[in-house]
Amino acid sequence: MLSVLIATTLAASSPQVNGTAPASAAYADCVLAHLQPGLSDRAIPLLQQACASKHPESYVASAELERTYSAQRQARFDADRAAAERAANAAASAAQAAAEREAARAQGAKAK
């Protein structure tokens, strides 16, 4: 829900090309104009639905914008997760190598 509101805000404030409003501006403007503090979790989808029915072309553009942002966030998340996994694996390998060296050193000291 929050991501829809963020995308709506971004769409409403996105730069304009050649003086024309972005495709999702009408839907975003409608949502932002009627969004008020204290709206319930049930009222927000109804507000979005009303604005979508009032501005169907703009809603489609807004949904596409949200889909694009979502794909970008997912790609960033996947890249960060892969980097964390590589770092964890490297740390585990280093710990295993240190443990093996220590075991070998202990065995060498015991044999003397």
N, C-alpha and C positions, 0 to 999 in steps of 0.2 A: 504494500500500500504506500509506504513512504517513498519507494523508488518511483512510483507513478507520479507522486506529487513533485518529486525532484525533477523528473523528466519534463513535467508540465512547466515547471518554473524555468528550466533551462530552455525549453522550446519558446517560451514567451519572451525570454530575454536574449535569445540567440541573435547574432548579427544578421542584418538584412542585406540581401544581394540585389543590386540595381534598384534600390528603393522599394522593393516589394516585400511584403510581410512573409515570414516563413510559413510553410504549408500548415504547420500545426498551431499557428498563433491563435486562430479563432477558438479552438477547443481549449487551449491553455488559458486564454483570456477569460473564457466563460468559467472555467474551474476556479481560477484565481479570484475572479470577481465575486463568486458566491461562497468561497471557502471562508469559514469563520472559526475563531477559537471556540472550542467546546462542542463542535459537531461530534456526534457519536460515531462509533465504528460502523453502524448501520446506515447513517446518513451520508457518509462520504461516497460509498459506491452508488447510491441513488443520485447524488449530485453529479458524479462522473457519467452515469448513464443518461441523465437528462441533458448534459452538455454534449455527449456523444450523439444523441438523437437530434439535437439542434444543429450540430456541426459535423455531419458524418465524414466528409472528406478530410476535414482537419483532424478528426479523431483517428482516422486510419494513418495519417502522417505522424501523429503523436505516438501511436502504437508502434509504428516502424522505428521511430526514434528511440523509444524505450527498448525495443528488441535489439537495436544496434548497441546501445549503451550496456545492456545486459550481457551481450556477447563479449564486449570489450572487458567488462568486469570479470566474467568467467575466465577469459584468456589470461588476464593478469593474475587471478587467483590460482589457476593451474600452473602458471610459470613460477609463482612464489612457492607453491607447494612442492613442485619438482626441485627447486633450489634448496628448500628446507630438507627434503628427503636426501638429496646429494650430500648436504652438509652433515646430516645425521649419520649417513652411511660412512662418510669419511671419518667422522669422530669415532664411530664404532670400530672401524678397521684399525684406526690408530690405537685405540684402547686394547683391542685384541692383540695387536703386534706387541704392545708394551707388556701385556700380561704374559705372552709367550716368551719374550726376552727375559722377564723376571723369573719365570719358571725355569728357563734354561740356565740362568745365572744361579738360581737356588740349587739346581741339580748339580751344576759344576762345583759349587761350594761344598755340597754334601759329599761328592765323590772324593774330594781331597782329604 
